[in-house]
Amino acid sequence: MQRIYIILFFALAVTYGQSQNSLEGIVTDAETSQPLLGIQVYFPKLEKGSVSDEDGTFKIVGLPIGNYKLVVSSIGFQTYSETVTLAKGSNSLNVALSPSAIEMEEVIVSTPFHKLQRENVMKVERANVAELKTRGAVTLSDGITDVPGVESVSTGLGIGKPVIRGLSSNRVLVYTQGVRLENQQFGDEHGLGISDAGIESIEVIKGPASLLYGSDAMGGVLYLNPERFANAGETDADVNLSYFSNTRGFDGDVGIASSSEKFKFLVRGSAASHTDYETGGESVTNSRFREYDLKTGLGYQTTTLKTELRYNYNNLKLGIPEELGKRTSARTPESPYQQIDNHILSSKTSVFFDKSSLEATFGYTFNTRKEFEEGEDGAALDMDLVTFNYNLQYHLPKWGNLETIFGVQGMHQTNSNFGEELLIPDANTNDIGIMGTSHIHFKNDSDLQLGLRYDYRSIDGKASGPLGEEGAIEALNRDFNSFNAAVGYKKDFLENFTGRINLASGFRAPNLAELTSNGVHEGTNRYERGNSALTNEQNLQTDLSLEYGNEHIEVYINGFYNAVNNYIFIEPDGSTIGGNAVFSYRQQDADLYGGEIGLHIHPHPLDWLHVESSFESVTGKLADDGHLPLIPANTFSNTLRTEFSGSGSWLSSSYAFVTLKSVFKQDKVSGFETVTDGYSLLSLGVGGTVSVLDQEMKVRISGNNILDKDYFSHLSRLKTDGISNIGRNIHLGVSIPL
């Protein structure tokens, strides 16, 4: 027993000694040399930070020894990003920030080296969820459509899934809490199944990301960053409330986060309820939905160890809209409807050595999907999907300007059926991938990033039903594998120009629905027939981007060409079974190409004025010159935005915007799609931070489709039923820190 006490004593002594490593300093204005208050000072890799006080001073304790990226940022100033060498004991650093009208830069988490966007070789779009809320987004899938190059395939308001440059479903991977979100996303009418409450920001990789994430990331990645823990020694709490006029919808969430030097905790609960939405003049029967969501996290951190455990429970009850009707106040969906439960448990641990680190992420997801049909007792479709995934990455010691990561990723997944209907069979899926990637920074303001990866996937599906009959599924035992590589180069030139070129390959193994379907899919009203002989989709994409920015203007041009071998698609074969058209899965080479152009004017000294324009286009064609289905129409968006700060004792900041979004006619359609006419939507909003009885709160008012335009989105699955998209919708919101 005495030996145990001696060991514990020395362990505590070592921990105590290590905890004395710290960084302190002063943040000042580079033009006035005055100290700055409220500046964020943050180590992204360590997830530790502080905020400067009235004297501009900050102090961060409990830091490991080594070289780590430090980011110092605030709205109105150019973001400071440098690698800092931390030695044992007390370290000091003073930072002078230069004023800037450009929005505050954030660290990109979805790429492996955690750099600011301007430092990244790969172009990644980032959107703050709080900003999306100011625009009146009803759901997360609705909000992501504000990101250039990103759209959503929708079934009413409650069901939506991301489309990145024309690719969707299993070709776009969604990550949340650092793990892949698996929720039967193969189905057209299967949405994200996650609330925006407790999500801080969204990052979008537009293009093959198989090097980083393996199969199913050939079209891109939607990376959801959870809200951060509070800074050490602080406790934060807030409540957020919203009302939507069109659906008479309410949603609200409340959260609290508290941290000591070592322990961290947060919890956030939310609820949403919506009635049927109205088009330009009619109500869409059974488009109502409700959602409950709980997110919680627990963290522990010392100088050499950082670990966190997060859990998310999401419950959705979604009506399946089928017709137009009279407006009702009903909020409970009627048959047909979906009931979905998602449990996401994740752990992320980082161990810091003197010059290297090891990161281990594990995820467990339990998804239950039930679909109830009219006139039937119990769930006609009842599927459980259990997924365990892991991601181990070792960050090698930095060698000069070379950073290298080696990693192993994998997944074990089990699908089980309990209902009368089977869309996909009981099956086990196993993945394993090995990857390596390096980033080199050259002294001539250029960077090179490259990597290589090998993946293996096996699918073992069980037979179901008498062979030869409707709904019968043969046993399946298939293996898939692929090598993939990526190389990218970034160069800063002519002072304000940045150029990027990226060449990456990706792949996707066919999913269970594509391999085994044999029956009527009620969600699409067609008989679907799979093809067990399907092979890997393999693509190669080239991305080019050019950016220019100064204190008055920012311009970007992004272009891409995506060649996909053995693209899997579904099309009618001309026959019918039981009155339903038969759709069969086929493969053919395909090409997608297009890009985005953007302009942001913020004339100095009129820093409060912003003029933003963007144009996005994508074309998808098959080798036989036919067009791919569900390709977004060309879109041209223009926004006039104003921002003010310190404008009064009761109004500390304010903003206003007006946006005109013009969507062009989509006449490049597949053989079983129809042409969609163009339309223009006018939106506007105002908001700000106000003080009422010494209580600060953020208030926002916005209106979408202000002119109550009756229109069809080309990506709406209700278009074939003659059901328009949502009409005028006024959003009122308030956020109150407690």
N, C-alpha and C positions, 0 to 999 in steps of 0.2 A: 504493500500500500504506500509505503514511504517513497518508493521509486516512482510510482504513478504521480504523486504530488510533485516530486522534483521535475519530472518530465513536463507536467502541466505548467509549472512555474516558469521553466525556460521557454516553453511555447508562447506563454502570455508575454514574457519579457521580449521575445523576438518580435511578436505582433505589435507590442507597444512601441518598440524602437522603430519599426518600419513605419508606423502611423505618423511619425514626426516629419516624414518627407512632405514638403508643402511648396506651394507656389503663391507668391503674393506680389502685388504691384499696384500701379495707378494707371487708369485710362483717362486720356485727355483728348481734347479737340485739337487736331493738328494745326488749325488756322488761328485759334485764339489761345491755345495752351491752357484753357480752363478745364477743370475736372468734369467728367461726365457721369451722370447718375443713371442707374438702371441698365447698364450695358451688360449683356450676357457674355460670360467668359466660360468656355466649355471645351472639355476634351471628349470628342465624339467616341473614340475607341474605348475610353474608360467610362463613358457615360457619367462623368462627374463635372460639376461646374459651380459657378457662383454668379452673383450680380453685384456690380459696383455700387458703393454707397454714395452719399452726398459729396464726399471728398474724392470720389473717383477710385477709391481703394477697393481691392478685392483680395480674398485669400481662399485657397483650396488646399485642404489637408488630406492626409491618407493616400498619397500618390506613390506609385511604384517608381523604381529607378529605370531609366531608359529614354528612348526618343519617341515622342508622341505629338500628334497633330493638335494644335491649339487653335480654336476659332473664337474670335471676339467680334460680336455683331450687335447691331441695333438699327432700327428703321431710321433712315436719313443719313447713314454713314456707310462708307465702303467697308465690306467685311474683311477683317484681318485673318489670314490663315497661314500659319507657319509651323514647322516642326521644332519643338522645344526639347532640349536635353535636360532631363531631370536627374540631379545628383542627390546623394544622400543628405538629408537635413533640409535646411531652408533654401529655397530658390527664389529669385526675384526677376520680374520682367515688367517694364513699363511700356504701354502701347499708346500710340497717338493715332486716332482715327480721322480720316479725311471725310468731310461732308460729301454726300452723293445723293442724287435724286433717284438712282436706281434702287429697286426693291432689295431688301436684305437677302443675302445669299444663305442657303442652308446646305448642310452636308448631305450628300447623296448616300443612302444606306444600302440601296439595292445592288450597287456595284461593289466589288470586293475590297477596294482600297480606301473607301470612305473619304472621298475628296469633295470639295466644292464643285458645283457644276462647271465653272470656268476652268477647273483643273482636270476634269474628266476627259478621257479619250473618247468614251462612248457618250453620245448625246442622250440625256435622260430628262423627261419632262417631270416637273414637280408641282403639285397643287396643294395648298393648305385647305383643310376641310372647313375651317372657320370662314375662309374667303368664299368657298362654294355655298355656304349657308347664307351669306349676304345676297346671293343671287337667287335665293328661293328654291333651291333644290329640294324636292320632296323626299327622295331616297338617295342612297349612295350611288346606285347605278345611274340615276338621273344626273347627279352632280358631275360625274366623270366626263360627260359629254362636252363640258366646257374646256377640256384639254384638247388642243389641236391634234388631229390624227386619231382621236378616240371617239367612238360612238357606242350605242347600246342597242342590242336586239331586245325589243320590249313586247310584253303581253299585258297591255294596260299599264298602270302605274307601279304596281307592286312587284312585277317580275321583269327583270332586266339583266342582261349579261354583256360584258365588255366586248367591243369590236376594235381591234387595233389594226389600222391600215388594211381593212377588208378581211381580216382573219379573226375568228371567234371560236366559241365552244372549247373543245379540248386543245385547240391550237394556241390558246392564251392561258397562261398559268397565273393564278391568283395566290399571293402570299399574304398571310396575316400572322402577327406575333412571331415572325421569323420562320413560319412553317407553311407548307403548301395547303391550301384550302381545298379539300376533297368533298364534294356534295352532289355527286351524280351530275356533273356539269355537262355531260354528253347531250342532254335533252335540250331542244330548242326552247321549251317553256320552263326550264329550270334556271332560276335566277341566282344571284350571288349568295343570298342567305346570310347576310351579315349587316349589322347596323352601323351607321356612321358615328354613333355615340361612342366616345372613347378612342376614336381614330384621329390622330393628329394631322397626318398628311398622307398624300398619295404620290407614289413615284411610278412612272410609266416608261418601261423599256420598249421602244418601238422597233422590233426586229428580232432575229433569232437570238435567244438567250440560253440555248441548250448547253453551251459551255459552262454556264454558271448554275443552271437549274435542271438539266437533263431533258427527258422526253416531255412533251406537251408544252414546251416553251419555245416552239419554233416560230410562233407568231409574235411573241413578246410576253411581257410580265407586267401585271398590275400588282404593285407592292404597297401594302397598307401598313403604315407605321403607327403603332399604338401610342397613346399619350405617354409622355415621360413621367418618371417619378419626380417628386418634388426635390429641390435642392436640399442639401444636408442642413438640418436644423430648422427647416421650414415646414409649415402645414398649409395646404391650399385646398379650398373647397369652392364649388360653384354650382349653380342651377341654371338650366337652359330650357326655355319654353318657346313653342312655336304654334302658330295657327295658320291653316291654309283654307282660303275661302271656297275654292272650287269643290273640294272634297269634304268641307266642314271638318277638316282633319286637325288633330291635336298630336303633338309629340313633345316629350319632355325628358330630361335626364338630370340626374344629380350625382356629383362625384366628390370624393375627398381623397387627398394624397398627403402623406406625411413621411418624413425621412429624418433619421438621425445620421451620425457619421457612418454607421455600418448597416443599419436596417432601414428598409424602405417598404412602404405599403400604399396601395391605392385600391379603390373600388368605385365603380360607376354603374348605376342602373338606369334603364330607360324604358319607355313605353310609347307606342304610337297607335293611333286608331283613325281610320279614314272610311268615309262612306263612298258610294259610287261617284266616279268623276263625271263631269259634264263636258261634252264636246261644244262646238259652237252653238248648239241649241237643244241637244238631247242628252239624256243620262244613259250611261253605259251600265246596264244591269249586271250586278255581281262583280264589279271591278273593285269592290271594297276589300280592305285587308287590315289586319292588326299585327303588331309585333311587340315582343318583350325581349329585352336584352340585358345581360349582366356580364360585366367585365371586371376582373380583379387581378391584382398582382402583388407578389411578395419578393423583395430583393434583399441580398446581403452582399456587402462589399468590404474587402480589406485591401491592403496595398498590393497583394499578389493574386487576389481572387475576386471575381465578380460573378454573381449568379442571380438568376431571377426565375420565378415560376409564375406563369400567367394562365388564367382560365377564362373562357368565354362561353356563355350559354345563350343561345338565340332560339326563340320560338316564333314561328311564322304561321299565320293562317291566312291563306290567299284564295280569294274567289277567282274562278276562271270565267271571264266575261265572254258572252256569246251573242248578245243582242242589245239593241237600244230599247229604252222603255221610259216610264215615268220616274221622276225623282222620288226617292224614299229616304228616310232617315236611318234605315237599318245599317248596322255596323258589323253584324255577324255574317260572314260569307255563307251562302247556301250552295247546295250541290249544283254543279261540280266544284270542288275546291281542293286545295292542297294544304296539308299540315306538315310542317317541317321542323325538326329539332336538330340543332347543331351543338355539339359539345367539343370545344377545342382546348386541350391542355398542352402547354408547351413549357419547356425549360431551356434556358440558355446560360451556359457557363463559360467564362474566359479565365484562363490561368496565364499570368504574366511572368515571364522569365526576364533575365537581364536585358536580352536583346531580341527575344522572340516571344511568341504567344501561341496558345492553343485554344481553339474555340469549339465547343460542342453544343449542338442544338438538337433537341429531341421533341417530337410532336406526336400527340395521340388525338385523333379526331373520330368522333362517333356521330354519324349522320343517319337520321331516320326520316324517310320520305314516305308519306301516305297520301293517296289520292282517293277521294270519295266521289262516287258517281250518283246521279239522280235516280231515286227509286230503289237503291240498294242499301242493305244494312252492312255496316263494317266497311273497312277500306278495301277497295277493289285492287289497288296497288299498294304494297307495303314492303319497302326495301330498307335494309340496314346496311350501312357501309362503314366498316371499321378500318382505319388507316393508322399505321405507325410509321413514322419516318425519322431519319437521323441525318445529321450533317456534321462532319468533323473536318475542321480546317486548321492547318498548321501554318502560321506566318513565320517564315524563315527570318533569321537575322538580316537586317538591311545591309547590303554590300555596296557601298558607295551610293549611287542613285538608283540601285536596282532593288525592287521589292518583289518577293515571290511568295505564292501561296500554293500549297498542295492540299487536296481534300478528297474525302470519300463521302458519298451520299447514297442513300438507299431508302426503300419503302417496301412495306408489306401491307397488302390490302385484301380484305375479305368482303365480298358482297353476298348478302343472304336475302331470300325472298320469303314472305309470309302471307301474301295476298293471293287472290285467284288469278290475277294477271301477272305476266312476266314480260318485262321489257328487255331485261338482260338476265342471264342465268346466274345461279350460285357459282361463285368463282373466286380464285385466289390470284393475286397479281404480285409479283416480286420484282423490284428494281435494285440495281446497284450501279454506281457510276464512280469513276476515278478521274480526277482532273488536276491540272496544274496551270497556273497563269502568272505572268510577270508584268511589271510596269517599270519602265525605264524613263527617267527624266534627264533630258540633255540640257547642257548649259546654254544652248541657242534658243531657249523658250519653246522647246518641242518635247513631245512625249510619245513613247511607243508602248503599246500593250499587246500581248499575244498570249495564246493559251491553247491547250489540247485536252480532249476528253474522250473517254470510252464509256459507253453505257450498254447494259444488258437488261432485258425485261423478259420475264416468262409469265404466261397466262394459262391457268388451268381451270377450265370451265366444265361444269357438270351437265350431263344430258337431262332433258326434261320433256315429258310427254311422248305419246306414240309417234314414231318417225313417219313423216309424210302427211301428218295432219297439221291444221292451223295451230300455231303456238308451239309446235314441237321444236326443240333445240337439240342439236347433236352435241356430243362431248367435244371439248376443245382443248388442245394442248399445243400451244405455239410459243416459239422463242423469237425475240427480236434483238438486234444489236446494231450499234452504229458508232463510228468515230466522227468527232466534230472538232472544228478548229475555228479560231477567231484571231484576227489581227487588226489593229487600229492605230492610226497616227494622228496626232494633233500638233498644230503649229501656230504660234502667235507671230504675226508679221505686220509690217507697216503700222506699228504702234497700237492700232485699235481693231485690227482684223484677227479673227481666229478661224482656221480651217480644220475640218475633221474629215477623215475617210476611214470607214470601217468595212471590213469584209468578214462575214461570219456565216457558218453553216449551222443548220438545225435539223432536228428530225422529230417525228411523232409516230409512235406505234399505233395501229388502229385500235379503237376502243371496242368494248364488248358489244355495244349496240351495232356498230358497223360490221362486226364479225358474225353475230349470231341472231339478229332480229328475224322474227318470223311470225308476224301477226299484226293486228290493228293497233296502232298507237293513237289512243283516244285524244291525246293532247294535240295531235296534228290532223286527226280525221283522215288517216290514210293507212293502207296496209304496207308495212315496211319489211323488206326482205334483205337480210345481211349477206355477206360474202366471206366465208371462212378462209379464202385464199388471198385476202388483201395483204399487201406488203407495206413496209415503212414508207411514210412520206419523208422526203429528204429535200431540203431547200438550201439555196445559197443566195444571200442577200448582200448587195452593195449599197452603202449609205454614204452620201456626201452632204456636208453642211458647211455653210459660210456665215459668219456672224460679224457684225460691225457695231461698235457702241462707243458713244462719248457722253458728255454731260447733257446733250440735247436730244439724242436719238439713238435707238437700237433697231437693227434690221437683221433678220435671219432668213436663210433659204435652205431648206432641207429637201433632198431628193433621194429616192430609193428605187431599186429594181430587185424584185424578189422572184427567182426562178424556182418553182416547186416541181420536183419529180414525183410522179405517182400520187397526185392530189386526189383525195377521197371525196366524192360528192354523191348526192342522192338525186335521182331523177325518175319520172314515171316511165314504165316500160310499155305502156299502152294497154295493159290488161287490167281486169278488175276481179276482186274476190269479195263476195258478199256485199256488192254495191260500192265497195271502196276501191279507189284507184291504187294500183300496186306501184310502189316506189322501191327501186333497187339501188344498192350501193355499188359504185363503179370507181375506177381509177383512170386518170389521164394527166399528162403533164400540164402545168398551168403557169402563168406569169402574172404577177401583180406589180404595178409601178405607179409612181405619183410622188407626192410630197406636200410640204407645207411652206408657206411664205408668211412672214410676220413683220409688223412695223409697230414701234412704240415711240411716240414723240413726247418728251417731257422738257419743254424749253426752259432753260435757265435765264433769268431768276424766277420764272413762273413755275416753281417746283410743284405747286399744288395742282397743276393741269396735266392730264394724261390723255393722249389720243392713241388708241390701240386698234390695229387692224390685222386680220389673219385670213388666209385662204388655204383650204386643204382640198386635195384631190387624190383619188385612187381609182385605178382601172384594173379589173381582174378578168383574164381571158384564159380559156382552155386551148389546148393544142389544135383542136378542130375549128378554132375561131369562134366558138361559142363563148358566152359570158358567164362568169361565176355568179352564183346567187348571193343575196344579202351583202352587196357592195354598197357602201354609203354614197350618197350623191355629193357632188361638189358643194362646198359651203364657203360663204364669204361673210365674215363677222366684223362689225365695226362698233367700237365702244368709246364714248366720251366720258371721262371719269375725273372727278375733283376730290382732293384730299386736303383737309385743313387740320392743324393741331394748335392747341393753346388759344382757342378763339373766344373763351369766356370762362367765368367762374363756375358756371353750371354745365357748360359744354366744353370738355377738354379736347375733343377731337371729333371730326365729322367727315362724311364722304357722301358723294352722290354720283350716280352713273346712269347712262342711257345706252342701250345696246340694240342694234338692228342686225339680226341674223338672217341672211338670205341663203336659202337652200335651192339649188338648181334642179331642173327637171332631170330625173334619172330614167333614161331610155336605153341604157346599156344593160339589159336584163337577161336572165337565163331563160331557157325555153318554157318554164312553167311559172315565171313571174310576169307581172304586168307593169307597164310604164307608170311612174309616179310623177305627178306634176310638181313644179317648183312652188315655193311659198316664201314669205318673209314674216318674221316674228319680231315684234317690238317689245322690249323689256326695259324697266327702269327701277331705280331703287335709291333710297337715302338711309342714312343711319349715322350713329356716332356714340361716343361715350358721354353720358350725362350723369350729373350728381343730383340726387334727390334725398333731402334730409341726411346729408353727409354720406349717403350710400351711392357708390359708383355702380353704373350698370351700362351695358351695351345694348342699344336699341336698333333694330333694323326693320325696314319696311321695303318690300319689293313687289313688283308686279310682272308676271310673265304672260306673254301673248295678250298684251294690253288691249289690242283691237279685236280680241275674241275671234281670231281667224279660224275657220274650219279647214283643217288640212290633214293630210296623210303623210306620215313618215315612211320612207321606203323600207325601213327596218322594223316596222310595226307588224307583228303577226296578226293583228286584228284587221289589217287593211283588206285582206281577202274576204272578210265578212262585212265590208262596207262601214266599219266603225272608225271614226276619226280619232285623232289624238286629243289631248286635253285642251280645253278652251282657256279663257281668262282665269288666272289664278293669282290672288293677292296673298302675300305672305307677311305675317307679323311675327317678330321674334324678339326675345329679350334674354340676355345673359347676365347673371348677377353673381359676382364673387361674394362668398360668405366669410 
